[in-house]
Structure formats: C-alpha cells, structure tokens
Amino acid sequence: MNEGTRVNLLRNTPAARRGLTLIEILIALFVLLIGVMGILAAMPTGIDSAQKVVFLDASVHLSRSKFAEFRRDRIDPRVDLLDGSGYMDAALAPPRGQEQKNGNAGGWRDFAHGAGETYEYFDDIERYQWLVDQGELRSVGLDSNATPAAPNTSPYVPVVNAGADVGLTRVTIVINLKGTKKEQRYTQYMYSYGN
C-alpha cells in the first residue's frame, strides 16, 4: 500500500470526520426550536396565573381591611352601609366615613390612598375599587322552630331576613380590578353596634 492510498483510507474513517453535516445541524435546530416554542407557549398561562394570585391576595387583604374599618367605626351595618347614608356618602370623610364613589358604573369606590390615608402604602392601590353589595345587606335572625341538623345541637338556626333578630347583618364587600371583570366577593356577619 502506497502513501496516497493510506491517506485516502484515513479520510474515510469516523475519526477523520469531526464536523457536523448540514442535516445534523438542521435536526438540532428543529429540536431546539420546538423547545423554545413550548416555553413561549407556557408563558402567557404563567403570567395570567401570577396576576390572578396577586389579585386574590390583594383582594383578601383589602376586604379584611374594610371590614376592620367598619368594626373600628362601630357602625350599624343596617343603616350606615346603605348607599346614601352619612357614613357611606358625603356627610363624613375618611377616617370616620368612607370614600366617595369614583364615577365608574355600579357605584364603585376607590380606596383612600393619599398622603396619611389608610391605603397610602398599599402597592398599586389605584388598580382596585370596592363596594358594599346592597342586595346582600341582610339581617340575620334565629329560627327556634327549626329542627336541629344533628342530635345535641342548638335548636336555633341562623336565618337571613327572618326569625328572632339577634343584631347580626350579613355584609358582602366586592373587590374589583379596574378595567376588568375580575372581582372577588367576601362576606362577614357583623354585629349592629349602633352609634
């Protein structure tokens, strides 16, 4: 075997071919492209889920804060939480009263967030609005004629808008993300303190 034949044999061995062919590069790019497209397709779902979690967290805190304000002010929810009452409208301003309606359809109110106001340090508070659901503002009584649900339980069953009045009112606060239909509803039973 001469020298030229030996060189040709070495060029055709697998060890002599160290680079990638065009087909191999195209296959690798195709696999990479599919992976990148999968990641990009999942991003909107992840972003939407993160926004939903932020809204749910904020709405829980904001609703609890509103209920705490109502308790702090020792209001009578049957009177003071009605639209047009002195507590809800112009007669009293925060911190003893509530914020004015913001002009959005449905009677929404902004959270007081100016300097020195309750929600001054709440992140992105301008994005949220709230209202008391007037249709859900109902008194709660006890029905002593009801049959207990289980043996050895109280014969008194809470009844909305009926039964012997016990001074409780069911209050529902709705928190809305402005410019969207996203809203959360929170209900508590509040005692009528009177003023």
Backbone as CSV, one residue per row, in Angstrom:
resi,resn,N_x,N_y,N_z,CA_x,CA_y,CA_z,C_x,C_y,C_z
1,MET,0.836,-1.158,0.000,0.000,0.000,0.000,0.888,1.231,0.000
2,ASN,0.598,2.097,-0.925,1.420,3.294,-1.002,0.876,4.390,-0.090
3,GLU,1.613,5.463,-0.006,1.289,6.562,0.914,-0.032,7.238,0.541
4,GLY,-0.335,7.430,-0.696,-1.569,8.090,-1.144,-2.806,7.283,-0.803
5,THR,-2.724,5.964,-0.932,-3.855,5.114,-0.591,-4.112,5.160,0.903
6,ARG,-3.058,5.182,1.689,-3.217,5.218,3.152,-3.885,6.531,3.599
7,VAL,-3.565,7.618,3.013,-4.172,8.922,3.357,-5.649,8.903,3.008
8,ASN,-6.010,8.345,1.860,-7.416,8.268,1.474,-8.216,7.387,2.423
9,LEU,-7.619,6.304,2.880,-8.323,5.438,3.829,-8.561,6.142,5.152
10,LEU,-7.591,6.936,5.610,-7.745,7.660,6.878,-8.812,8.746,6.783
11,ARG,-9.004,9.344,5.653,-10.022,10.385,5.484,-11.428,9.813,5.575
12,ASN,-11.650,8.600,5.273,-12.974,7.998,5.279,-13.319,7.305,6.594
13,THR,-12.427,7.318,7.563,-12.728,6.687,8.849,-13.541,7.652,9.708
14,PRO,-14.351,7.139,10.679,-15.152,8.013,11.550,-14.302,8.996,12.321
15,ALA,-13.101,8.635,12.693,-12.246,9.547,13.441,-11.834,10.729,12.586
16,ALA,-11.754,10.550,11.256,-11.350,11.628,10.373,-12.471,12.649,10.177
17,ARG,-13.759,12.250,10.301,-14.881,13.175,10.113,-15.259,13.774,11.461
18,ARG,-14.808,14.947,11.794,-15.058,15.548,13.097,-16.180,16.573,13.050
19,GLY,-16.579,17.118,11.995,-17.616,18.152,11.898,-19.008,17.549,11.778
20,LEU,-20.037,18.438,11.831,-21.429,18.017,11.681,-21.880,18.253,10.253
21,THR,-22.747,17.392,9.806,-23.295,17.593,8.475,-24.433,18.599,8.552
22,LEU,-24.850,19.102,7.444,-25.936,20.079,7.381,-27.242,19.479,7.903
23,ILE,-27.489,18.234,7.622,-28.700,17.550,8.100,-28.708,17.487,9.628
24,GLU,-27.581,17.146,10.218,-27.498,17.073,11.688,-27.746,18.434,12.320
25,ILE,-27.221,19.482,11.738,-27.437,20.837,12.261,-28.901,21.229,12.154
26,LEU,-29.534,20.918,11.036,-30.951,21.250,10.863,-31.826,20.493,11.864
27,ILE,-31.530,19.243,12.135,-32.297,18.459,13.109,-32.129,19.053,14.511
28,ALA,-30.899,19.415,14.861,-30.642,20.012,16.175,-31.383,21.343,16.321
29,LEU,-31.387,22.163,15.284,-32.115,23.435,15.327,-33.621,23.219,15.441
30,PHE,-34.137,22.213,14.763,-35.560,21.908,14.836,-35.955,21.497,16.263
31,VAL,-35.169,20.653,16.900,-35.437,20.229,18.287,-35.362,21.433,19.221
32,LEU,-34.366,22.277,19.049,-34.230,23.479,19.869,-35.418,24.415,19.670
33,LEU,-35.841,24.579,18.430,-36.978,25.440,18.119,-38.258,24.940,18.781
34,ILE,-38.489,23.663,18.791,-39.683,23.102,19.435,-39.640,23.370,20.946
35,GLY,-38.478,23.230,21.553,-38.339,23.514,22.979,-38.609,24.970,23.305
36,VAL,-38.076,25.881,22.511,-38.294,27.317,22.730,-39.764,27.665,22.532
37,MET,-40.394,27.087,21.512,-41.823,27.357,21.281,-42.674,26.854,22.443
38,GLY,-42.318,25.728,23.022,-43.048,25.218,24.186,-42.937,26.153,25.379
39,ILE,-41.756,26.683,25.602,-41.560,27.632,26.706,-42.362,28.907,26.455
40,LEU,-42.317,29.423,25.238,-43.057,30.640,24.913,-44.565,30.432,25.005
41,ALA,-45.036,29.255,24.645,-46.469,28.970,24.725,-46.945,28.902,26.173
42,ALA,-46.081,28.490,27.087,-46.467,28.381,28.501,-46.410,29.715,29.226
43,MET,-45.701,30.695,28.698,-45.534,31.967,29.396,-46.840,32.715,29.637
44,PRO,-47.748,32.874,28.664,-48.991,33.601,28.947,-49.819,32.953,30.068
45,THR,-49.843,31.643,30.115,-50.569,30.951,31.175,-49.936,31.239,32.529
46,GLY,-48.631,31.206,32.579,-47.927,31.500,33.827,-48.126,32.931,34.272
47,ILE,-48.074,33.861,33.328,-48.267,35.276,33.656,-49.688,35.511,34.136
48,ASP,-50.663,34.912,33.463,-52.060,35.069,33.877,-52.288,34.478,35.265
49,SER,-51.706,33.343,35.532,-51.839,32.729,36.861,-51.206,33.602,37.935
50,ALA,-50.061,34.178,37.639,-49.394,35.057,38.607,-50.235,36.299,38.873
51,GLN,-50.831,36.880,37.839,-51.690,38.049,38.021,-52.918,37.699,38.845
52,LYS,-53.465,36.523,38.630,-54.635,36.095,39.400,-54.280,35.940,40.873
53,VAL,-53.133,35.365,41.154,-52.693,35.189,42.543,-52.494,36.543,43.213
54,VAL,-51.893,37.486,42.499,-51.689,38.827,43.058,-53.035,39.480,43.356
55,PHE,-53.993,39.365,42.429,-55.320,39.950,42.650,-56.028,39.295,43.833
56,LEU,-55.988,37.973,43.918,-56.641,37.288,45.031,-56.023,37.687,46.368
57,ASP,-54.708,37.765,46.421,-54.036,38.162,47.647,-54.407,39.588,48.038
58,ALA,-54.370,40.499,47.072,-54.715,41.898,47.359,-56.167,42.022,47.790
59,SER,-57.076,41.318,47.120,-58.498,41.450,47.454,-58.806,40.907,48.842
60,VAL,-58.127,39.845,49.260,-58.327,39.331,50.620,-57.914,40.387,51.637
61,HIS,-56.741,40.977,51.442,-56.256,41.984,52.387,-57.133,43.227,52.394
62,LEU,-57.556,43.667,51.210,-58.382,44.867,51.128,-59.759,44.659,51.756
63,SER,-60.351,43.500,51.525,-61.678,43.246,52.122,-61.573,43.138,53.640
64,ARG,-60.557,42.463,54.134,-60.381,42.378,55.590,-60.169,43.758,56.199
65,SER,-59.437,44.581,55.507,-59.202,45.930,55.999,-60.502,46.736,56.037
66,LYS,-61.338,46.596,55.025,-62.627,47.304,55.013,-63.514,46.830,56.164
67,PHE,-63.591,45.521,56.362,-64.395,45.015,57.483,-63.844,45.529,58.812
68,ALA,-62.516,45.606,58.926,-61.912,46.134,60.154,-62.264,47.605,60.338
69,GLU,-62.310,48.372,59.256,-62.723,49.777,59.355,-64.156,49.876,59.868
70,PHE,-65.023,49.029,59.344,-66.424,49.064,59.786,-66.519,48.757,61.279
71,ARG,-65.757,47.766,61.721,-65.788,47.424,63.157,-65.165,48.541,64.001
72,ARG,-64.073,49.119,63.514,-63.420,50.210,64.237,-64.385,51.379,64.445
73,ASP,-65.160,51.683,63.421,-66.088,52.810,63.473,-67.383,52.464,64.199
74,ARG,-67.509,51.204,64.639,-68.666,50.736,65.409,-69.991,51.126,64.728
75,ILE,-70.075,50.797,63.455,-71.241,51.184,62.665,-72.411,50.246,62.904
76,ASP,-73.567,50.686,62.504,-74.752,49.834,62.420,-74.884,49.476,60.941
77,PRO,-74.506,48.262,60.528,-74.470,47.942,59.096,-75.819,48.084,58.406
78,ARG,-76.904,47.923,59.131,-78.236,48.038,58.517,-78.558,49.477,58.139
79,VAL,-77.890,50.405,58.762,-78.154,51.821,58.496,-76.971,52.466,57.780
80,ASP,-75.775,52.300,58.340,-74.603,53.024,57.862,-74.040,52.519,56.542
81,LEU,-74.274,51.277,56.186,-73.709,50.745,54.940,-74.640,50.893,53.745
82,LEU,-75.802,51.468,53.957,-76.719,51.713,52.846,-76.195,52.861,52.000
83,ASP,-76.327,52.740,50.674,-75.958,53.856,49.797,-76.785,55.067,50.189
84,GLY,-76.126,56.203,50.279,-76.808,57.434,50.640,-76.731,57.761,52.118
85,SER,-76.232,56.829,52.938,-76.115,57.107,54.373,-74.981,58.098,54.607
86,GLY,-74.980,58.751,55.754,-73.922,59.695,56.087,-72.565,59.037,56.152
87,TYR,-72.522,57.783,56.573,-71.244,57.072,56.678,-70.686,56.744,55.298
88,MET,-71.539,56.346,54.388,-71.068,55.928,53.056,-70.909,57.093,52.086
89,ASP,-71.584,58.198,52.327,-71.507,59.304,51.374,-70.973,60.574,52.022
90,ALA,-71.272,61.709,51.466,-70.572,62.970,51.714,-70.551,63.483,53.158
91,ALA,-71.435,63.048,54.036,-71.504,63.649,55.364,-70.223,63.459,56.165
92,LEU,-69.583,62.324,56.058,-68.342,62.050,56.789,-67.251,61.677,55.804
93,ALA,-66.058,62.183,56.036,-64.918,61.817,55.187,-64.047,60.836,55.945
94,PRO,-63.216,60.057,55.248,-62.301,59.166,55.961,-61.457,59.978,56.929
95,PRO,-61.112,59.484,58.076,-61.172,58.101,58.509,-62.496,57.707,59.150
96,ARG,-63.430,58.627,59.452,-64.685,58.231,60.104,-65.733,57.775,59.094
97,GLY,-65.673,58.266,57.895,-66.600,57.861,56.844,-65.884,57.040,55.793
98,GLN,-66.531,56.858,54.671,-65.942,56.061,53.589,-65.680,56.924,52.363
99,GLU,-64.886,56.380,51.433,-64.519,57.098,50.222,-65.758,57.349,49.358
100,GLN,-65.683,58.409,48.574,-66.765,58.748,47.656,-66.766,57.801,46.462
101,LYS,-67.902,57.704,45.787,-67.970,56.890,44.571,-67.047,57.490,43.527
102,ASN,-66.429,56.634,42.733,-65.428,57.096,41.772,-65.988,57.414,40.392
103,GLY,-67.284,57.266,40.198,-67.888,57.583,38.911,-67.979,56.409,37.957
104,ASN,-67.365,55.287,38.295,-67.492,54.102,37.443,-68.881,53.495,37.630
105,ALA,-69.424,52.934,36.574,-70.759,52.335,36.620,-70.822,51.257,37.693
106,GLY,-71.872,51.267,38.477,-72.067,50.251,39.501,-71.858,50.749,40.912
107,GLY,-71.456,52.002,41.087,-71.292,52.546,42.425,-69.981,52.183,43.103
108,TRP,-68.938,51.955,42.323,-67.633,51.587,42.875,-66.993,52.763,43.584
109,ARG,-66.135,52.449,44.556,-65.391,53.446,45.313,-63.913,53.103,45.253
110,ASP,-63.076,54.148,45.172,-61.624,53.940,45.239,-61.227,53.814,46.705
111,PHE,-60.051,53.264,46.936,-59.502,53.183,48.287,-58.736,54.477,48.570
112,ALA,-58.916,55.032,49.773,-58.229,56.269,50.154,-56.734,55.990,50.257
113,HIS,-55.956,56.596,49.367,-54.531,56.290,49.333,-53.645,57.531,49.242
114,GLY,-54.196,58.685,49.565,-53.374,59.896,49.574,-52.432,59.891,50.771
115,ALA,-51.609,60.929,50.871,-50.661,61.033,51.982,-51.413,61.020,53.314
116,GLY,-51.006,60.108,54.180,-51.617,59.994,55.505,-52.914,59.215,55.542
117,GLU,-53.392,58.713,54.410,-54.649,57.958,54.383,-54.375,56.460,54.560
118,THR,-55.429,55.710,54.808,-55.340,54.313,55.197,-54.504,53.455,54.250
119,TYR,-54.692,53.591,52.953,-54.047,52.698,51.979,-52.872,53.368,51.272
120,GLU,-52.244,54.330,51.925,-51.143,55.097,51.342,-50.003,54.201,50.866
121,TYR,-49.700,53.153,51.609,-48.542,52.315,51.295,-48.910,50.978,50.642
122,PHE,-50.133,50.803,50.219,-50.556,49.565,49.572,-50.127,49.623,48.106
123,ASP,-49.390,48.611,47.645,-48.879,48.598,46.268,-50.007,48.608,45.245
124,ASP,-49.892,49.442,44.247,-50.832,49.509,43.111,-52.283,49.667,43.549
125,ILE,-52.543,50.400,44.610,-53.908,50.543,45.125,-54.828,51.220,44.110
126,GLU,-54.268,51.993,43.202,-55.089,52.675,42.192,-55.788,51.686,41.268
127,ARG,-55.332,50.452,41.232,-55.893,49.434,40.338,-57.181,48.805,40.886
128,TYR,-57.495,49.053,42.167,-58.604,48.354,42.812,-59.723,49.313,43.190
129,GLN,-60.938,48.785,43.197,-62.101,49.531,43.665,-63.000,48.582,44.444
130,TRP,-63.907,49.135,45.232,-64.722,48.300,46.108,-66.140,48.847,46.201
131,LEU,-67.039,47.999,46.676,-68.396,48.414,47.002,-68.998,47.433,48.002
132,VAL,-70.039,47.891,48.685,-70.830,47.019,49.543,-72.014,46.573,48.694
133,ASP,-72.191,45.275,48.535,-73.302,44.742,47.741,-74.597,45.010,48.485
134,GLN,-75.365,45.969,47.989,-76.597,46.382,48.659,-77.645,45.277,48.669
135,GLY,-77.655,44.436,47.657,-78.607,43.332,47.590,-78.318,42.234,48.597
136,GLU,-77.085,42.166,49.082,-76.688,41.138,50.049,-76.691,41.647,51.487
137,LEU,-77.005,42.912,51.696,-77.008,43.514,53.022,-78.306,43.097,53.712
138,ARG,-78.224,42.050,54.537,-79.441,41.467,55.118,-79.260,41.171,56.594
139,SER,-80.349,41.300,57.324,-80.307,40.971,58.749,-80.359,39.459,58.930
140,VAL,-79.856,39.006,60.074,-79.823,37.578,60.382,-80.569,37.373,61.688
141,GLY,-81.467,36.410,61.686,-82.202,36.066,62.893,-82.039,34.588,63.197
142,LEU,-82.627,34.173,64.280,-82.585,32.758,64.658,-83.996,32.206,64.635
143,ASP,-84.117,31.031,64.061,-85.411,30.361,63.982,-85.435,29.256,65.029
144,SER,-86.228,29.471,66.098,-86.281,28.482,67.170,-87.219,27.327,66.843
145,ASN,-87.957,27.429,65.755,-88.870,26.356,65.355,-88.214,25.343,64.426
146,ALA,-86.984,25.596,64.047,-86.296,24.690,63.115,-85.841,23.435,63.834
147,THR,-85.758,22.359,63.098,-85.281,21.093,63.643,-83.762,21.088,63.581
148,PRO,-83.090,20.754,64.681,-81.621,20.730,64.659,-81.094,19.763,63.605
149,ALA,-79.959,20.110,63.039,-79.358,19.281,61.987,-78.816,17.971,62.545
150,ALA,-78.399,17.959,63.801,-77.829,16.763,64.405,-78.272,16.708,65.872
151,PRO,-78.284,15.538,66.447,-78.649,15.433,67.853,-77.702,16.248,68.731
152,ASN,-78.208,16.737,69.831,-77.436,17.512,70.804,-76.869,18.804,70.231
153,THR,-77.525,19.380,69.227,-77.112,20.683,68.709,-78.176,21.700,69.081
154,SER,-77.819,22.950,68.925,-78.741,24.029,69.273,-79.964,23.977,68.368
155,PRO,-81.131,24.248,68.925,-82.331,24.277,68.084,-82.420,25.570,67.284
156,TYR,-81.513,26.517,67.532,-81.569,27.793,66.835,-80.743,27.739,65.559
157,VAL,-81.385,28.071,64.465,-80.745,28.026,63.159,-80.712,29.447,62.602
158,PRO,-79.533,29.941,62.136,-79.496,31.285,61.563,-80.330,31.365,60.293
159,VAL,-81.115,32.422,60.182,-81.982,32.621,59.025,-81.796,34.059,58.549
160,VAL,-81.595,34.234,57.256,-81.430,35.576,56.709,-82.808,36.193,56.502
161,ASN,-82.953,37.437,56.985,-84.197,38.217,56.861,-85.400,37.520,57.491
162,ALA,-85.212,36.744,58.548,-86.334,36.071,59.205,-85.909,35.653,60.602
163,GLY,-86.837,35.146,61.369,-86.542,34.645,62.702,-86.389,35.760,63.713
164,ALA,-86.038,35.394,64.932,-85.844,36.356,66.012,-84.552,37.122,65.767
165,ASP,-84.640,38.445,65.673,-83.484,39.288,65.367,-82.432,39.175,66.461
166,VAL,-81.186,38.942,66.053,-80.084,38.841,67.008,-79.057,39.955,66.802
167,GLY,-79.367,40.918,65.962,-78.478,42.047,65.764,-77.353,41.810,64.783
168,LEU,-77.381,40.706,64.056,-76.348,40.425,63.053,-76.832,40.843,61.671
169,THR,-75.892,41.288,60.855,-76.194,41.634,59.474,-75.152,40.982,58.586
170,ARG,-75.617,40.365,57.525,-74.699,39.775,56.553,-74.248,40.874,55.598
171,VAL,-72.942,41.119,55.548,-72.370,42.192,54.731,-71.427,41.557,53.712
172,THR,-71.594,41.930,52.450,-70.730,41.430,51.387,-69.999,42.596,50.739
173,ILE,-68.677,42.506,50.723,-67.841,43.500,50.049,-67.325,42.870,48.765
174,VAL,-67.374,43.660,47.696,-66.884,43.200,46.392,-65.645,44.034,46.044
175,ILE,-64.555,43.348,45.719,-63.316,43.998,45.293,-63.160,43.733,43.794
176,ASN,-62.895,44.798,43.029,-62.798,44.696,41.577,-61.460,45.228,41.098
177,LEU,-60.899,44.582,40.097,-59.704,45.069,39.427,-60.183,45.979,38.298
178,LYS,-59.889,47.261,38.393,-60.406,48.248,37.437,-60.090,47.853,36.001
179,GLY,-61.068,48.103,35.143,-60.889,47.833,33.726,-61.050,46.377,33.342
180,THR,-61.418,45.532,34.303,-61.627,44.109,34.023,-62.941,43.668,34.649
181,LYS,-63.302,42.436,34.384,-64.475,41.854,35.033,-64.078,41.035,36.255
182,LYS,-62.791,41.066,36.594,-62.314,40.285,37.729,-62.784,40.924,39.023
183,GLU,-63.488,40.137,39.821,-63.917,40.617,41.126,-64.013,39.455,42.101
184,GLN,-63.844,39.792,43.355,-63.944,38.815,44.433,-64.947,39.332,45.447
185,ARG,-65.731,38.416,46.008,-66.762,38.754,46.986,-66.388,38.134,48.325
186,TYR,-66.528,38.940,49.375,-66.208,38.486,50.731,-67.378,38.852,51.641
187,THR,-67.816,37.889,52.442,-68.972,38.090,53.309,-68.594,37.842,54.755
188,GLN,-69.087,38.710,55.622,-68.953,38.538,57.069,-70.292,38.886,57.701
189,TYR,-70.525,38.293,58.852,-71.692,38.648,59.647,-71.227,39.664,60.674
190,MET,-71.848,40.833,60.660,-71.423,41.930,61.518,-72.493,42.243,62.548
191,TYR,-72.034,42.572,63.744,-72.915,42.957,64.829,-73.315,44.412,64.657
192,SER,-74.559,44.735,64.965,-75.037,46.115,64.889,-74.688,46.837,66.189
193,TYR,-73.600,47.592,66.166,-73.177,48.317,67.346,-74.072,49.500,67.639
194,GLY,-74.542,50.157,66.579,-75.235,51.425,66.762,-74.189,52.502,67.013
195,ASN,-74.584,53.763,66.968,-73.601,54.842,67.147,-73.679,55.471,68.503
